[in-house]
Amino acid sequence: MILNFDCNYNCTCLSIRSEVIHRKFTITKALLLKAERSSFDRLRQQIYKIELEQKRLEEDAFVYNWLQQQLKLSPAYKKVSSYP
């Protein structure tokens, strides 16, 4: 039995399959890169928010400590703390 392949038909099919595979690869690669970037962006935003919150807490702690120190220096606090 002799098989007769039509070269043009096979080349066209292979070309189409190649384009489909190439498109799938390109789309998959783009989605993976976007996913990595979005994860990176999300992490960066979370780190920024945490750093901002830490800065606010440091400022609040400074103000609290300063107010507590001022309170201890006030005559009213000294008078109240001197009662038994």
Jmol script that loads the backbone (N, CA, C; Angstrom):
load data "model"
ATOM      1  N   MET A   1       0.841  -1.171   0.000  1.00  0.00           N
ATOM      2  CA  MET A   1       0.000   0.000   0.000  1.00  0.00           C
ATOM      3  C   MET A   1       0.888   1.237   0.000  1.00  0.00           C
ATOM      4  N   ILE A   2       0.653   2.138  -0.877  1.00  0.00           N
ATOM      5  CA  ILE A   2       1.429   3.374  -0.997  1.00  0.00           C
ATOM      6  C   ILE A   2       0.568   4.528  -0.484  1.00  0.00           C
ATOM      7  N   LEU A   3       1.151   5.249   0.456  1.00  0.00           N
ATOM      8  CA  LEU A   3       0.449   6.413   0.994  1.00  0.00           C
ATOM      9  C   LEU A   3       0.872   7.642   0.226  1.00  0.00           C
ATOM     10  N   ASN A   4      -0.085   8.390  -0.205  1.00  0.00           N
ATOM     11  CA  ASN A   4       0.204   9.605  -0.949  1.00  0.00           C
ATOM     12  C   ASN A   4      -0.246  10.796  -0.101  1.00  0.00           C
ATOM     13  N   PHE A   5       0.710  11.524   0.433  1.00  0.00           N
ATOM     14  CA  PHE A   5       0.398  12.688   1.261  1.00  0.00           C
ATOM     15  C   PHE A   5       0.421  13.942   0.411  1.00  0.00           C
ATOM     16  N   ASP A   6      -0.547  14.761   0.615  1.00  0.00           N
ATOM     17  CA  ASP A   6      -0.569  16.056  -0.057  1.00  0.00           C
ATOM     18  C   ASP A   6       0.273  17.006   0.783  1.00  0.00           C
ATOM     19  N   CYS A   7       1.413  17.380   0.266  1.00  0.00           N
ATOM     20  CA  CYS A   7       2.370  18.201   1.008  1.00  0.00           C
ATOM     21  C   CYS A   7       1.771  19.551   1.383  1.00  0.00           C
ATOM     22  N   ASN A   8       1.050  20.161   0.479  1.00  0.00           N
ATOM     23  CA  ASN A   8       0.471  21.479   0.774  1.00  0.00           C
ATOM     24  C   ASN A   8      -0.534  21.400   1.912  1.00  0.00           C
ATOM     25  N   TYR A   9      -1.353  20.349   1.928  1.00  0.00           N
ATOM     26  CA  TYR A   9      -2.354  20.183   2.978  1.00  0.00           C
ATOM     27  C   TYR A   9      -1.675  19.989   4.324  1.00  0.00           C
ATOM     28  N   ASN A  10      -0.666  19.110   4.367  1.00  0.00           N
ATOM     29  CA  ASN A  10       0.040  18.847   5.617  1.00  0.00           C
ATOM     30  C   ASN A  10       0.799  20.079   6.100  1.00  0.00           C
ATOM     31  N   CYS A  11       1.404  20.782   5.187  1.00  0.00           N
ATOM     32  CA  CYS A  11       2.139  21.994   5.574  1.00  0.00           C
ATOM     33  C   CYS A  11       1.184  23.045   6.123  1.00  0.00           C
ATOM     34  N   THR A  12       0.013  23.176   5.497  1.00  0.00           N
ATOM     35  CA  THR A  12      -0.973  24.138   5.970  1.00  0.00           C
ATOM     36  C   THR A  12      -1.471  23.754   7.359  1.00  0.00           C
ATOM     37  N   CYS A  13      -1.757  22.462   7.558  1.00  0.00           N
ATOM     38  CA  CYS A  13      -2.218  22.001   8.873  1.00  0.00           C
ATOM     39  C   CYS A  13      -1.151  22.234   9.929  1.00  0.00           C
ATOM     40  N   LEU A  14       0.079  21.912   9.597  1.00  0.00           N
ATOM     41  CA  LEU A  14       1.171  22.123  10.547  1.00  0.00           C
ATOM     42  C   LEU A  14       1.367  23.602  10.838  1.00  0.00           C
ATOM     43  N   SER A  15       1.230  24.406   9.825  1.00  0.00           N
ATOM     44  CA  SER A  15       1.383  25.845  10.002  1.00  0.00           C
ATOM     45  C   SER A  15       0.289  26.386  10.928  1.00  0.00           C
ATOM     46  N   ILE A  16      -0.934  25.931  10.712  1.00  0.00           N
ATOM     47  CA  ILE A  16      -2.043  26.373  11.562  1.00  0.00           C
ATOM     48  C   ILE A  16      -1.829  25.904  12.994  1.00  0.00           C
ATOM     49  N   ARG A  17      -1.458  24.627  13.150  1.00  0.00           N
ATOM     50  CA  ARG A  17      -1.202  24.102  14.500  1.00  0.00           C
ATOM     51  C   ARG A  17      -0.070  24.875  15.173  1.00  0.00           C
ATOM     52  N   SER A  18       0.964  25.191  14.394  1.00  0.00           N
ATOM     53  CA  SER A  18       2.090  25.942  14.934  1.00  0.00           C
ATOM     54  C   SER A  18       1.638  27.319  15.414  1.00  0.00           C
ATOM     55  N   GLU A  19       0.808  27.984  14.625  1.00  0.00           N
ATOM     56  CA  GLU A  19       0.305  29.298  15.022  1.00  0.00           C
ATOM     57  C   GLU A  19      -0.560  29.212  16.278  1.00  0.00           C
ATOM     58  N   VAL A  20      -1.403  28.171  16.347  1.00  0.00           N
ATOM     59  CA  VAL A  20      -2.264  27.995  17.521  1.00  0.00           C
ATOM     60  C   VAL A  20      -1.414  27.766  18.762  1.00  0.00           C
ATOM     61  N   ILE A  21      -0.421  26.885  18.646  1.00  0.00           N
ATOM     62  CA  ILE A  21       0.462  26.607  19.785  1.00  0.00           C
ATOM     63  C   ILE A  21       1.231  27.860  20.179  1.00  0.00           C
ATOM     64  N   HIS A  22       1.715  28.597  19.188  1.00  0.00           N
ATOM     65  CA  HIS A  22       2.462  29.827  19.463  1.00  0.00           C
ATOM     66  C   HIS A  22       1.567  30.846  20.178  1.00  0.00           C
ATOM     67  N   ARG A  23       0.314  30.981  19.714  1.00  0.00           N
ATOM     68  CA  ARG A  23      -0.626  31.894  20.362  1.00  0.00           C
ATOM     69  C   ARG A  23      -0.894  31.482  21.802  1.00  0.00           C
ATOM     70  N   LYS A  24      -1.128  30.174  22.009  1.00  0.00           N
ATOM     71  CA  LYS A  24      -1.370  29.682  23.370  1.00  0.00           C
ATOM     72  C   LYS A  24      -0.176  29.977  24.266  1.00  0.00           C
ATOM     73  N   PHE A  25       1.025  29.745  23.744  1.00  0.00           N
ATOM     74  CA  PHE A  25       2.237  29.999  24.515  1.00  0.00           C
ATOM     75  C   PHE A  25       2.345  31.475  24.872  1.00  0.00           C
ATOM     76  N   THR A  26       2.116  32.335  23.898  1.00  0.00           N
ATOM     77  CA  THR A  26       2.213  33.775  24.121  1.00  0.00           C
ATOM     78  C   THR A  26       1.194  34.242  25.159  1.00  0.00           C
ATOM     79  N   ILE A  27      -0.040  33.757  25.036  1.00  0.00           N
ATOM     80  CA  ILE A  27      -1.087  34.152  25.983  1.00  0.00           C
ATOM     81  C   ILE A  27      -0.769  33.637  27.378  1.00  0.00           C
ATOM     82  N   THR A  28      -0.352  32.364  27.467  1.00  0.00           N
ATOM     83  CA  THR A  28      -0.019  31.779  28.770  1.00  0.00           C
ATOM     84  C   THR A  28       1.133  32.526  29.418  1.00  0.00           C
ATOM     85  N   LYS A  29       2.156  32.833  28.627  1.00  0.00           N
ATOM     86  CA  LYS A  29       3.311  33.564  29.147  1.00  0.00           C
ATOM     87  C   LYS A  29       2.889  34.940  29.656  1.00  0.00           C
ATOM     88  N   ALA A  30       2.060  35.627  28.887  1.00  0.00           N
ATOM     89  CA  ALA A  30       1.595  36.955  29.302  1.00  0.00           C
ATOM     90  C   ALA A  30       0.779  36.875  30.589  1.00  0.00           C
ATOM     91  N   LEU A  31      -0.078  35.865  30.687  1.00  0.00           N
ATOM     92  CA  LEU A  31      -0.884  35.712  31.904  1.00  0.00           C
ATOM     93  C   LEU A  31      -0.016  35.415  33.113  1.00  0.00           C
ATOM     94  N   LEU A  32       0.999  34.572  32.928  1.00  0.00           N
ATOM     95  CA  LEU A  32       1.889  34.254  34.043  1.00  0.00           C
ATOM     96  C   LEU A  32       2.677  35.479  34.480  1.00  0.00           C
ATOM     97  N   LEU A  33       3.175  36.234  33.518  1.00  0.00           N
ATOM     98  CA  LEU A  33       3.920  37.445  33.868  1.00  0.00           C
ATOM     99  C   LEU A  33       3.018  38.449  34.570  1.00  0.00           C
ATOM    100  N   LYS A  34       1.792  38.572  34.085  1.00  0.00           N
ATOM    101  CA  LYS A  34       0.850  39.495  34.710  1.00  0.00           C
ATOM    102  C   LYS A  34       0.520  39.038  36.122  1.00  0.00           C
ATOM    103  N   ALA A  35       0.365  37.727  36.303  1.00  0.00           N
ATOM    104  CA  ALA A  35       0.061  37.198  37.634  1.00  0.00           C
ATOM    105  C   ALA A  35       1.206  37.490  38.590  1.00  0.00           C
ATOM    106  N   GLU A  36       2.441  37.289  38.128  1.00  0.00           N
ATOM    107  CA  GLU A  36       3.599  37.581  38.978  1.00  0.00           C
ATOM    108  C   GLU A  36       3.639  39.056  39.321  1.00  0.00           C
ATOM    109  N   ARG A  37       3.400  39.889  38.323  1.00  0.00           N
ATOM    110  CA  ARG A  37       3.442  41.325  38.548  1.00  0.00           C
ATOM    111  C   ARG A  37       2.342  41.750  39.506  1.00  0.00           C
ATOM    112  N   SER A  38       1.158  41.188  39.322  1.00  0.00           N
ATOM    113  CA  SER A  38       0.070  41.593  40.200  1.00  0.00           C
ATOM    114  C   SER A  38       0.342  41.118  41.623  1.00  0.00           C
ATOM    115  N   SER A  39       0.940  39.939  41.781  1.00  0.00           N
ATOM    116  CA  SER A  39       1.306  39.469  43.120  1.00  0.00           C
ATOM    117  C   SER A  39       2.364  40.387  43.714  1.00  0.00           C
ATOM    118  N   PHE A  40       3.340  40.754  42.900  1.00  0.00           N
ATOM    119  CA  PHE A  40       4.394  41.654  43.357  1.00  0.00           C
ATOM    120  C   PHE A  40       3.810  43.001  43.750  1.00  0.00           C
ATOM    121  N   ASP A  41       2.909  43.517  42.903  1.00  0.00           N
ATOM    122  CA  ASP A  41       2.274  44.800  43.208  1.00  0.00           C
ATOM    123  C   ASP A  41       1.464  44.716  44.496  1.00  0.00           C
ATOM    124  N   ARG A  42       0.747  43.603  44.666  1.00  0.00           N
ATOM    125  CA  ARG A  42      -0.048  43.424  45.876  1.00  0.00           C
ATOM    126  C   ARG A  42       0.847  43.394  47.105  1.00  0.00           C
ATOM    127  N   LEU A  43       1.951  42.654  47.024  1.00  0.00           N
ATOM    128  CA  LEU A  43       2.888  42.590  48.151  1.00  0.00           C
ATOM    129  C   LEU A  43       3.499  43.953  48.439  1.00  0.00           C
ATOM    130  N   ARG A  44       3.856  44.662  47.377  1.00  0.00           N
ATOM    131  CA  ARG A  44       4.447  45.991  47.544  1.00  0.00           C
ATOM    132  C   ARG A  44       3.456  46.934  48.223  1.00  0.00           C
ATOM    133  N   GLN A  45       2.187  46.866  47.826  1.00  0.00           N
ATOM    134  CA  GLN A  45       1.172  47.710  48.449  1.00  0.00           C
ATOM    135  C   GLN A  45       0.970  47.343  49.915  1.00  0.00           C
ATOM    136  N   GLN A  46       0.988  46.037  50.209  1.00  0.00           N
ATOM    137  CA  GLN A  46       0.830  45.607  51.596  1.00  0.00           C
ATOM    138  C   GLN A  46       2.004  46.084  52.442  1.00  0.00           C
ATOM    139  N   ILE A  47       3.216  45.976  51.905  1.00  0.00           N
ATOM    140  CA  ILE A  47       4.398  46.443  52.635  1.00  0.00           C
ATOM    141  C   ILE A  47       4.308  47.947  52.863  1.00  0.00           C
ATOM    142  N   TYR A  48       3.881  48.690  51.843  1.00  0.00           N
ATOM    143  CA  TYR A  48       3.743  50.143  51.977  1.00  0.00           C
ATOM    144  C   TYR A  48       2.737  50.488  53.072  1.00  0.00           C
ATOM    145  N   LYS A  49       1.587  49.782  53.078  1.00  0.00           N
ATOM    146  CA  LYS A  49       0.566  50.046  54.097  1.00  0.00           C
ATOM    147  C   LYS A  49       1.089  49.725  55.491  1.00  0.00           C
ATOM    148  N   ILE A  50       1.825  48.621  55.620  1.00  0.00           N
ATOM    149  CA  ILE A  50       2.372  48.241  56.925  1.00  0.00           C
ATOM    150  C   ILE A  50       3.399  49.262  57.385  1.00  0.00           C
ATOM    151  N   GLU A  51       4.263  49.711  56.474  1.00  0.00           N
ATOM    152  CA  GLU A  51       5.260  50.721  56.837  1.00  0.00           C
ATOM    153  C   GLU A  51       4.583  52.029  57.241  1.00  0.00           C
ATOM    154  N   LEU A  52       3.518  52.394  56.530  1.00  0.00           N
ATOM    155  CA  LEU A  52       2.775  53.608  56.861  1.00  0.00           C
ATOM    156  C   LEU A  52       2.127  53.478  58.235  1.00  0.00           C
ATOM    157  N   GLU A  53       1.555  52.314  58.508  1.00  0.00           N
ATOM    158  CA  GLU A  53       0.941  52.072  59.818  1.00  0.00           C
ATOM    159  C   GLU A  53       1.993  52.104  60.922  1.00  0.00           C
ATOM    160  N   GLN A  54       3.177  51.534  60.651  1.00  0.00           N
ATOM    161  CA  GLN A  54       4.260  51.553  61.641  1.00  0.00           C
ATOM    162  C   GLN A  54       4.682  52.990  61.935  1.00  0.00           C
ATOM    163  N   LYS A  55       4.775  53.814  60.885  1.00  0.00           N
ATOM    164  CA  LYS A  55       5.157  55.216  61.076  1.00  0.00           C
ATOM    165  C   LYS A  55       4.120  55.941  61.936  1.00  0.00           C
ATOM    166  N   ARG A  56       2.826  55.686  61.654  1.00  0.00           N
ATOM    167  CA  ARG A  56       1.768  56.309  62.462  1.00  0.00           C
ATOM    168  C   ARG A  56       1.844  55.859  63.914  1.00  0.00           C
ATOM    169  N   LEU A  57       2.100  54.569  64.123  1.00  0.00           N
ATOM    170  CA  LEU A  57       2.208  54.059  65.490  1.00  0.00           C
ATOM    171  C   LEU A  57       3.388  54.679  66.225  1.00  0.00           C
ATOM    172  N   GLU A  58       4.512  54.853  65.523  1.00  0.00           N
ATOM    173  CA  GLU A  58       5.678  55.493  66.146  1.00  0.00           C
ATOM    174  C   GLU A  58       5.353  56.933  66.535  1.00  0.00           C
ATOM    175  N   GLU A  59       4.647  57.641  65.641  1.00  0.00           N
ATOM    176  CA  GLU A  59       4.259  59.019  65.954  1.00  0.00           C
ATOM    177  C   GLU A  59       3.290  59.058  67.130  1.00  0.00           C
ATOM    178  N   ASP A  60       2.328  58.135  67.137  1.00  0.00           N
ATOM    179  CA  ASP A  60       1.369  58.073  68.252  1.00  0.00           C
ATOM    180  C   ASP A  60       2.080  57.750  69.562  1.00  0.00           C
ATOM    181  N   ALA A  61       3.042  56.825  69.514  1.00  0.00           N
ATOM    182  CA  ALA A  61       3.790  56.460  70.727  1.00  0.00           C
ATOM    183  C   ALA A  61       4.591  57.651  71.228  1.00  0.00           C
ATOM    184  N   PHE A  62       5.179  58.411  70.301  1.00  0.00           N
ATOM    185  CA  PHE A  62       5.938  59.599  70.689  1.00  0.00           C
ATOM    186  C   PHE A  62       5.027  60.610  71.386  1.00  0.00           C
ATOM    187  N   VAL A  63       3.862  60.867  70.782  1.00  0.00           N
ATOM    188  CA  VAL A  63       2.918  61.826  71.371  1.00  0.00           C
ATOM    189  C   VAL A  63       2.431  61.331  72.725  1.00  0.00           C
ATOM    190  N   TYR A  64       2.105  60.046  72.827  1.00  0.00           N
ATOM    191  CA  TYR A  64       1.636  59.475  74.099  1.00  0.00           C
ATOM    192  C   TYR A  64       2.697  59.624  75.183  1.00  0.00           C
ATOM    193  N   ASN A  65       3.943  59.261  74.846  1.00  0.00           N
ATOM    194  CA  ASN A  65       5.027  59.373  75.835  1.00  0.00           C
ATOM    195  C   ASN A  65       5.270  60.828  76.235  1.00  0.00           C
ATOM    196  N   TRP A  66       5.197  61.735  75.273  1.00  0.00           N
ATOM    197  CA  TRP A  66       5.395  63.150  75.569  1.00  0.00           C
ATOM    198  C   TRP A  66       4.285  63.666  76.489  1.00  0.00           C
ATOM    199  N   LEU A  67       3.030  63.291  76.168  1.00  0.00           N
ATOM    200  CA  LEU A  67       1.908  63.724  77.011  1.00  0.00           C
ATOM    201  C   LEU A  67       2.015  63.150  78.418  1.00  0.00           C
ATOM    202  N   GLN A  68       2.433  61.890  78.507  1.00  0.00           N
ATOM    203  CA  GLN A  68       2.584  61.270  79.824  1.00  0.00           C
ATOM    204  C   GLN A  68       3.676  61.980  80.630  1.00  0.00           C
ATOM    205  N   GLN A  69       4.756  62.341  79.951  1.00  0.00           N
ATOM    206  CA  GLN A  69       5.838  63.062  80.623  1.00  0.00           C
ATOM    207  C   GLN A  69       5.360  64.441  81.081  1.00  0.00           C
ATOM    208  N   GLN A  70       4.619  65.141  80.227  1.00  0.00           N
ATOM    209  CA  GLN A  70       4.086  66.456  80.591  1.00  0.00           C
ATOM    210  C   GLN A  70       3.110  66.351  81.756  1.00  0.00           C
ATOM    211  N   LEU A  71       2.306  65.286  81.753  1.00  0.00           N
ATOM    212  CA  LEU A  71       1.361  65.078  82.846  1.00  0.00           C
ATOM    213  C   LEU A  71       2.089  64.877  84.165  1.00  0.00           C
ATOM    214  N   LYS A  72       3.156  64.089  84.141  1.00  0.00           N
ATOM    215  CA  LYS A  72       3.910  63.828  85.374  1.00  0.00           C
ATOM    216  C   LYS A  72       4.590  65.089  85.897  1.00  0.00           C
ATOM    217  N   LEU A  73       4.894  66.017  85.006  1.00  0.00           N
ATOM    218  CA  LEU A  73       5.526  67.268  85.422  1.00  0.00           C
ATOM    219  C   LEU A  73       4.513  68.306  85.905  1.00  0.00           C
ATOM    220  N   SER A  74       3.247  68.077  85.638  1.00  0.00           N
ATOM    221  CA  SER A  74       2.236  69.075  86.001  1.00  0.00           C
ATOM    222  C   SER A  74       1.995  69.102  87.508  1.00  0.00           C
ATOM    223  N   PRO A  75       1.691  70.289  88.032  1.00  0.00           N
ATOM    224  CA  PRO A  75       1.426  70.425  89.473  1.00  0.00           C
ATOM    225  C   PRO A  75       0.212  69.598  89.910  1.00  0.00           C
ATOM    226  N   ALA A  76      -0.798  69.489  89.065  1.00  0.00           N
ATOM    227  CA  ALA A  76      -1.998  68.736  89.440  1.00  0.00           C
ATOM    228  C   ALA A  76      -1.665  67.258  89.628  1.00  0.00           C
ATOM    229  N   TYR A  77      -0.854  66.711  88.771  1.00  0.00           N
ATOM    230  CA  TYR A  77      -0.477  65.295  88.885  1.00  0.00           C
ATOM    231  C   TYR A  77       0.346  65.070  90.150  1.00  0.00           C
ATOM    232  N   LYS A  78       1.252  66.004  90.414  1.00  0.00           N
ATOM    233  CA  LYS A  78       2.084  65.879  91.620  1.00  0.00           C
ATOM    234  C   LYS A  78       1.217  65.920  92.878  1.00  0.00           C
ATOM    235  N   LYS A  79       0.193  66.784  92.841  1.00  0.00           N
ATOM    236  CA  LYS A  79      -0.685  66.905  93.997  1.00  0.00           C
ATOM    237  C   LYS A  79      -1.506  65.622  94.188  1.00  0.00           C
ATOM    238  N   VAL A  80      -2.036  65.083  93.086  1.00  0.00           N
ATOM    239  CA  VAL A  80      -2.853  63.868  93.163  1.00  0.00           C
ATOM    240  C   VAL A  80      -2.004  62.672  93.555  1.00  0.00           C
ATOM    241  N   SER A  81      -0.808  62.581  93.038  1.00  0.00           N
ATOM    242  CA  SER A  81       0.044  61.425  93.348  1.00  0.00           C
ATOM    243  C   SER A  81       0.613  61.494  94.763  1.00  0.00           C
ATOM    244  N   SER A  82       0.575  62.668  95.393  1.00  0.00           N
ATOM    245  CA  SER A  82       1.098  62.786  96.764  1.00  0.00           C
ATOM    246  C   SER A  82       0.090  62.325  97.811  1.00  0.00           C
ATOM    247  N   TYR A  83      -1.197  62.178  97.426  1.00  0.00           N
ATOM    248  CA  TYR A  83      -2.201  61.680  98.379  1.00  0.00           C
ATOM    249  C   TYR A  83      -1.983  60.196  98.623  1.00  0.00           C
ATOM    250  N   PRO A  84      -2.177  59.784  99.889  1.00  0.00           N
ATOM    251  CA  PRO A  84      -1.967  58.360 100.227  1.00  0.00           C
ATOM    252  C   PRO A  84      -3.014  57.445  99.710  1.00  0.00           C
TER     253      PRO A  84
END
end "model"
wireframe off; spacefill off
backbone 0.3
color backbone group
